Amino acid sequence: MISVAPIKPLASWTGKDRYEGEVLGSLTIIFKSGGCSYRRCLMCGYRFDGSFGASPEELLTSLRGQLSWVLDTFDLTQIGMVKIFTSGSFLDPVEVPPAFREDVARAFAGKVVIVETRPEYVDGDAVEAMVAALDTGATDTPFHVAMGLETTDDAIREKSIRKGFSFADYIAAWQRASAAGAGVKAYLLLKPLFLTEQEAIDDMKQSIKEVAPYCGMISMNACTVQKRTELERFWRDGAYRPPYLWSILEVLGNVDPGVPVFCDPVGGGYIRGPHNCGAHDREIVAGINEYALTGDVELIRALAEIECGCKKEWEFVLANERPWCMPLTR
């Protein structure tokens, strides 16, 4: 049996997040779970993390130990939002024993809790139970379901990401979650495999417009190259380049002000993550992170006006890259 002593989760950290006009102290936790049941997404390295083969009892013991470590380590009085991730789906009963949901609800009652899951695991009864357990009256919507839709284009999602579900599946899950009293957050992916830089920008702009009626929050995730993935193989062969930071600014500078779009450019400025030439990368990444807290689109537009030689390179790429070909730059 796995020890009941506190166990450090895969990762956990504190930060700040904007929520309904307020900036809340946030806690992000990545629990080591039973492992993603799907494990076929082309860009995801998290699918290799998990206690594969563990019994439900062993998983529950491990997860409770990780939760115990979190509660011992962080001062929850300073936390208004908790974001929970696993190797796959928090609401998958095979990956995360349902009893652990009750533990999480007891631990974080009164806070805004967001969990990531695939749409097929959004069960109305399970969501309703989480809403009821978390609700202390401190917030109108204590529980949010986050789904990695990635794009509203079914062909791109299947051929470039291999997610295994459709936009219609996402909308059906949104309906179930909403009916149960939960909020919904959509994750969108900027520049999956096989898209040119311009196609990636166009797809993101279109996806934001089309998913906005079916969520309360949108997180634009700029694609990064994770180890041991199919995406990494293409990247090593020179057949993929992560998005330019200029592309992130182009999208954020043109979103509808009424649509809450957030972006945390993980790996920003590094070769495996969204990057320009390096001269102004740190400044741009810091500005994008500040935008996530303020929603100040003028900041984004000011960053887009920075003069740098690689902006002309980016503009050349937008004009000259062609579909289904090698990227023009690294």
Sequence and secondary structure as in RCSB ss.txt:
>XXXX:A:sequence
MISVAPIKPLASWTGKDRYEGEVLGSLTIIFKSGGCSYRRCLMCGYRFDGSFGASPEELLTSLRGQLSWVLDTFD
LTQIGMVKIFTSGSFLDPVEVPPAFREDVARAFAGKVVIVETRPEYVDGDAVEAMVAALDTGATDTPFHVAMGLE
TTDDAIREKSIRKGFSFADYIAAWQRASAAGAGVKAYLLLKPLFLTEQEAIDDMKQSIKEVAPYCGMISMNACTV
QKRTELERFWRDGAYRPPYLWSILEVLGNVDPGVPVFCDPVGGGYIRGPHNCGAHDREIVAGINEYALTGDVELI
RALAEIECGCKKEWEFVLANERPWCMPLTR
>XXXX:A:secstr
    S    SEEEEEEEEETTEEEEEEEEE   S  S    TT SGGG S TT  HHHHHHHHHHHHHHHHHHS 
GGG SEEEEE SS TT TTTS HHHHHHHHHHHTTSEEEEE  GGG  HHHHHHHHHHH SSSSS  EEEEEEEE
 S HHHIIIII     HHHHHHHHHHHHHTT EEEEEEEES TT  HHHHHHHHHHHHHHHGGG SEEEEEE   
 TTSHHHHHHHTT      HHHHHHHHTTS TTS EE   TTTTSTTSS  SSSSHHHHHHHHHHHHHH  HHHH
HHHHT   HHHHHHHHHHHH  TTS  S  
